[in-house]
Amino acid sequence: MGSVLGFPGVDPLDAAIGQRLKSWREKRGVSIEDLASALDLTPEAARRAEAGRAHLDSCQINAATMRLALPVWALVSDTRAY
């Protein structure tokens, strides 16, 4: 990934997951603070993840899907897995 003025580039996969995470969080009416708590992150770190500027590991993706009552595919793909 390239960088501009020393800022790291955004990984396209992290950006896609972050966009889906924010969309589902808003649809479910979950606050950023509540989601951050479920992911064991600060609200600022959760905002960075939603913006695609932070990588979520598999445990955090699992925690997000559990908190939002979603199947895992909802965060990692735009296509249903079943």
C-alpha positions as CSV (number, residue, x, y, z in Angstrom):
1,M,0.0,0.0,0.0
2,G,1.2,3.5,-0.8
3,S,1.1,6.4,1.6
4,V,0.5,10.1,1.4
5,L,2.4,12.4,3.7
6,G,3.4,9.5,5.9
7,F,-0.1,8.1,6.5
8,P,-0.5,4.4,5.7
9,G,-2.6,3.4,2.8
10,V,-6.0,1.8,3.2
11,D,-6.3,-2.0,2.6
12,P,-9.2,-2.5,0.2
13,L,-10.4,-5.6,2.3
14,D,-10.3,-3.6,5.5
15,A,-12.2,-0.8,3.9
16,A,-14.9,-3.1,2.6
17,I,-15.3,-4.8,6.0
18,G,-15.4,-1.4,7.7
19,Q,-18.0,-0.1,5.4
20,R,-20.2,-3.1,6.0
21,L,-19.6,-3.0,9.7
22,K,-20.7,0.7,9.9
23,S,-23.8,0.1,7.7
24,W,-25.0,-2.9,9.8
25,R,-24.2,-1.2,13.1
26,E,-26.4,1.8,12.0
27,K,-29.2,-0.5,10.7
28,R,-29.2,-2.3,14.0
29,G,-29.2,0.9,16.1
30,V,-26.0,0.0,18.0
31,S,-23.8,2.8,19.2
32,I,-20.1,3.0,18.4
33,E,-19.4,2.8,22.1
34,D,-21.4,-0.4,22.5
35,L,-19.7,-2.0,19.4
36,A,-16.3,-0.9,20.6
37,S,-16.9,-2.5,24.0
38,A,-17.9,-5.8,22.3
39,L,-14.7,-5.7,20.2
40,D,-12.5,-4.7,23.2
41,L,-11.5,-1.5,21.4
42,T,-11.8,2.2,22.2
43,P,-14.5,4.1,20.3
44,E,-11.8,5.8,18.3
45,A,-10.3,2.5,17.3
46,A,-13.7,1.2,16.3
47,R,-14.2,4.4,14.2
48,R,-10.9,3.7,12.5
49,A,-11.9,0.1,11.8
50,E,-15.2,1.4,10.2
51,A,-13.2,3.8,8.1
52,G,-10.9,0.9,6.9
53,R,-7.9,2.4,8.7
54,A,-7.6,-0.4,11.2
55,H,-7.5,-4.2,10.7
56,L,-9.9,-6.4,12.6
57,D,-8.7,-9.9,13.4
58,S,-11.0,-12.9,13.1
59,C,-11.9,-12.8,16.8
60,Q,-13.0,-9.2,16.5
61,I,-15.0,-9.9,13.3
62,N,-16.7,-12.8,15.2
63,A,-17.5,-10.5,18.2
64,A,-19.0,-7.9,15.8
65,T,-21.2,-10.4,14.1
66,M,-22.3,-11.8,17.5
67,R,-23.1,-8.3,18.8
68,L,-25.0,-7.3,15.6
69,A,-26.7,-10.7,15.3
70,L,-25.3,-11.3,11.8
71,P,-23.8,-14.3,10.0
72,V,-20.1,-13.8,9.3
73,W,-20.6,-13.5,5.6
74,A,-22.5,-10.2,6.2
75,L,-19.2,-8.5,7.0
76,V,-16.8,-10.3,4.7
77,S,-18.9,-10.5,1.5
78,D,-21.8,-8.7,-0.3
79,T,-23.1,-12.1,-1.4
80,R,-25.0,-14.5,0.9
81,A,-23.0,-17.6,1.8
82,Y,-26.1,-19.8,1.9
